[in-house]
Amino acid sequence: MTSVKDVSSDVDFIVSSLPMTQHVEEVLYQENGIFDSANEGTCIVDTSTISPIAVKEFTAEAKKKGMIFCDTPMSGGVMGAANGTLTFMVGNSSNEDFEKASIVLGGMGKNIFNCGPPGSG
């Protein structure tokens, strides 16, 4: 797999962790990016620390495409990642979306908090 399209097609979850808002925007919106390639029902879980305003835009676009976007910044550092004990603060559109995101986040962390609407993670 060598492209965003390759890794975002025919999957139930996409987890991203990128340095800046512009990088998240790029993988979502680029030609053959996530919004072009992922299936309806895909849950996009972004663990980056990015702009809450952008998160609201990403969430709205995902919803238009029948996808879920949750902002899920994390805490715990390298040790937390290695030990599977990260903490995730989840911004989401509904309890159902939070529960779906928790499925994949539970494999990476111990503490998963529902922080409210998109942008509040």
N, C-alpha and C positions, 0 to 999 in steps of 0.2 A: 504494500500500500504506500503510495507516494504522494497522494493529494488529499485535500480536504474532502473532496467528493468521495474518494475511496473509503475514508474512515467514517463518513457520516451517512452513507447509504445503507439502508436495511438494518438499522440498529434501533434498540429501544431507548438507549441513553447515550448522551454525549456529555462528557465532562471536559471543561476547558479551564485552564489556569494560565493566564497571560499577563504580561507586565503592565499594559496600559489599556485604557478604554479603546483607543484607536485600533489596537491589535484585535480585540474582541470584535469590534465592528467589521474589521476586514474579513475575518474568517466567517462571519455570519452572512455578509452581503456580497462578497466577491463573486464573480462568475463561477459557477460550480461550487459555491461555498455552501455552508450549512443550510441556509434558507432555500437554496436551489435544490439541494441534494437529499436532505433528510425526509423521511416519510411523515405523513400525518400521525400524530400520537407520540412522536419522539419527544423525550424530556431532555431539554438542554439545561445542564447544571453548570453554571459558571462560578468558579471559586476565586476568581480574580477580585481585587479591590478596585472597583471602577466607579465612574460617575453614576449616581442614582438617577439623574435625568436620563442618561443614555439607557440605563436598565429599563426604565419605563417604556422607552421607544422600542427596545429589543423585545420586551414582553408583548407589546401590542402587535408587533410584526409577527412574532411567533404565533400568537393567537389567530391572526388572519390566515396563517398557513396550517392551522390545526395542530400546532405544536405547543409545548410548554417551555417557558424560559423562567428559571429561578436564579436569582443572585444569591450566592452562597459563600461569601468570604469566609476564610478559615483562619484558625489560630492553632498554634502548637509547634510550628517549626519543623525542622528536619527530623528531630527525635520523635515528634508526634506522628509524622508521616511514616517513619520507619516502624513505629510501634502500633500503628493503626489507632491512635488515640487523639486525632485531631478534633477540634471543635468547629462546628459550622453554624453560622448565623444565616438563616434562610429567609429571604424576601420572596413572596409568592402571591399568586392571584387567588388561591383558595386552599382550604384544608386538604382537598383531594390532590392538588398539585404538590403541597408540602409532603403528603404521605408518599406520593410517587417518587419525589426527589430523595426522600429518606431511604428508599430502597438501596440506591447506589451509594449514598453518603454513609450509610451504616457499615459498609465494607471498608471505609477509610477512616472512620472516626468513632468516638464514643459519645460525644455530646452534640446533639442536633437540636437547635432552637428555632422555633417558628417565630420570626421577628415581625411578621405582618406583611403589608402590601409590597409590591415590587419597589425596589430601591431602598428598602429598610434593612436588608441583610448586611 
